[in-house]
Amino acid sequence: MKYAIETFDLTKVYGDFKAVDSLNMKIEKNSIFGFLGPNGAGKTTTIKMLTCLIPPSSGTARVAGYDILKNPDEVRQQIGMVPQKVSLYEDLTARENVEMCADFYGMPEDLKESRIEELMELVDIKYAADKPVGQMSGGQQQKVSLVASLIHQPDILFLDEPTIGLDPTTKRVLWDLIDELNSSGHTIILCSHDMYEVELLCDYVGIINQGVLAAFDTPQGLKDTVIKEEESLRAKEIGGILDRIDKETPESERRAIQEIKKSERICAGKEISMLIVNLTDDLLSELEALPVTLDVKKHHTGRIILELDETCETAVNDVLAAVIRNNARITSISTKDPSLEDVFMKVTGR
Ligand SMILES: Nc1ncnc2c1ncn2[C@@H]1O[C@H](COP(=O)(O)OP(=O)(O)OP(=O)(O)O)[C@@H](O)[C@H]1O
């Protein structure tokens, strides 16, 4: 089985509102998958269908090799779920809560106790095993929740905002733990609004928007798509401006530079990367000699990477003036790698 989860036109309709609309995705076994989307996009609804809490209106999915409609019991045996709001019995101790879960899955007594010990040690909560959950901190409760979700050794673990509200240290502990669980063979489905967390942990990312899967790729794949789109846009813009200038008149040259500078996506102070046609050694030396240039590198792809003095407002102008003076042309320009957050904003139009 290559995929931990496959969905086939998975759809959920409430009245005449489509909360999830013909979702088709494949999540590789043993990967960490980040499920992103704005509030109300359909993440929880999807997860509820995949964990057999609600039935789809149409379509279906295979989870751990089992169909959610035909084999819901088998699906439940293969999955663990850590919900956003910890759903443990506050009056019971951590151990009692986990024991209840183990009984729910019908675990034999001897196996149950040894597994509880092992998991509590793994998440480092053994010291509080006999404390009522209601007297525990948020981070401690999350750890107990994790132990409860792992007690029956599920293949796939669903985590809904597992680190929300946790302090940075506890967050890191949980991130390490998620990584460890993944290394020991669990597929992790992580719903999160924390882009740093997703970028740090996830092998693949899916972005759902208004019930529709709007993007699915590796984090770098998603960023590369944005880079390519932006670069072709910039190349077009800059190409158009350079086409219009009359190199004989300094006024026209000045206006062209101003026009390019106005493009808010190009700003001084950042590393800029350019593809230049007609790049001569003279131009390269001129770029290196500019007072605003801190560093110039020529990449093996032919791109020029310039680090500019961020305190100098005319930095970009000076570079462009040198390019124009040397009768060269910029065919593409970019400032920095977009973040996953940039991708999210672009894909969801927010
Ligand atoms: N039981 C329900 N009845 C009617 N509409 C519902 C029901 N459950 C969810 N919805 C609607 O479906 C849409 C998707 O909700 P869902 O909870 O899946 O979003 P989400 O992506 O998990 O959002 P968030 O990030 O805020 O948790 C929302 O517009 C929500 O109001």
The ligand as an SDF file (V2000), in Angstrom:
LIG
                    3D

 31 33  0  0  0  0  0  0  0  0999 V2000
  -22.7020   20.5900   11.1120 N   0  0  0  0  0  0  0  0  0  0  0  0
  -22.6150   21.6100   10.2560 C   0  0  0  0  0  0  0  0  0  0  0  0
  -23.7100   22.1690    9.7180 N   0  0  0  0  0  0  0  0  0  0  0  0
  -23.6280   23.1820    8.8230 C   0  0  0  0  0  0  0  0  0  0  0  0
  -22.4750   23.7190    8.4000 N   0  0  0  0  0  0  0  0  0  0  0  0
  -21.3340   23.2110    8.9100 C   0  0  0  0  0  0  0  0  0  0  0  0
  -21.3370   22.1360    9.8530 C   0  0  0  0  0  0  0  0  0  0  0  0
  -20.0590   21.8390   10.1640 N   0  0  0  0  0  0  0  0  0  0  0  0
  -19.2890   22.7010    9.4480 C   0  0  0  0  0  0  0  0  0  0  0  0
  -20.0520   23.5120    8.6980 N   0  0  0  0  0  0  0  0  0  0  0  0
  -19.5820   24.5630    7.7880 C   0  0  0  0  0  0  0  0  0  0  0  0
  -18.6770   23.9730    6.8710 O   0  0  0  0  0  0  0  0  0  0  0  0
  -17.5980   24.8690    6.5840 C   0  0  0  0  0  0  0  0  0  0  0  0
  -16.2900   24.1880    6.8570 C   0  0  0  0  0  0  0  0  0  0  0  0
  -16.1240   24.0390    8.2450 O   0  0  0  0  0  0  0  0  0  0  0  0
  -14.8540   23.3280    8.8810 P   0  0  0  0  0  0  0  0  0  0  0  0
  -15.1000   23.2160   10.3510 O   0  0  0  0  0  0  0  0  0  0  0  0
  -14.5820   22.0770    8.1360 O   0  0  0  0  0  0  0  0  0  0  0  0
  -13.7270   24.4060    8.5730 O   0  0  0  0  0  0  0  0  0  0  0  0
  -12.1800   24.4070    8.9990 P   0  0  0  0  0  0  0  0  0  0  0  0
  -11.3960   24.4970    7.7460 O   0  0  0  0  0  0  0  0  0  0  0  0
  -11.8870   23.2640    9.8890 O   0  0  0  0  0  0  0  0  0  0  0  0
  -12.0850   25.7840    9.7790 O   0  0  0  0  0  0  0  0  0  0  0  0
  -11.1950   26.2430   11.0780 P   0  0  0  0  0  0  0  0  0  0  0  0
   -9.8170   26.5020   10.5750 O   0  0  0  0  0  0  0  0  0  0  0  0
  -11.8800   27.4880   11.4700 O   0  0  0  0  0  0  0  0  0  0  0  0
  -11.2790   25.1580   12.1120 O   0  0  0  0  0  0  0  0  0  0  0  0
  -17.8370   26.1090    7.4440 C   0  0  0  0  0  0  0  0  0  0  0  0
  -18.4540   27.1040    6.6580 O   0  0  0  0  0  0  0  0  0  0  0  0
  -18.7880   25.6210    8.5190 C   0  0  0  0  0  0  0  0  0  0  0  0
  -19.6390   26.6610    8.9630 O   0  0  0  0  0  0  0  0  0  0  0  0
  1  2  1  0
  2  3  1  0
  2  7  2  0
  3  4  2  0
  4  5  1  0
  5  6  2  0
  6  7  1  0
  6 10  1  0
  7  8  1  0
  8  9  2  0
  9 10  1  0
 10 11  1  0
 11 12  1  0
 11 30  1  0
 12 13  1  0
 13 14  1  0
 13 28  1  0
 14 15  1  0
 15 16  1  0
 16 17  2  0
 16 18  1  0
 16 19  1  0
 19 20  1  0
 20 21  2  0
 20 22  1  0
 20 23  1  0
 23 24  1  0
 24 25  2  0
 24 26  1  0
 24 27  1  0
 28 29  1  0
 28 30  1  0
 30 31  1  0
M  END
$$$$
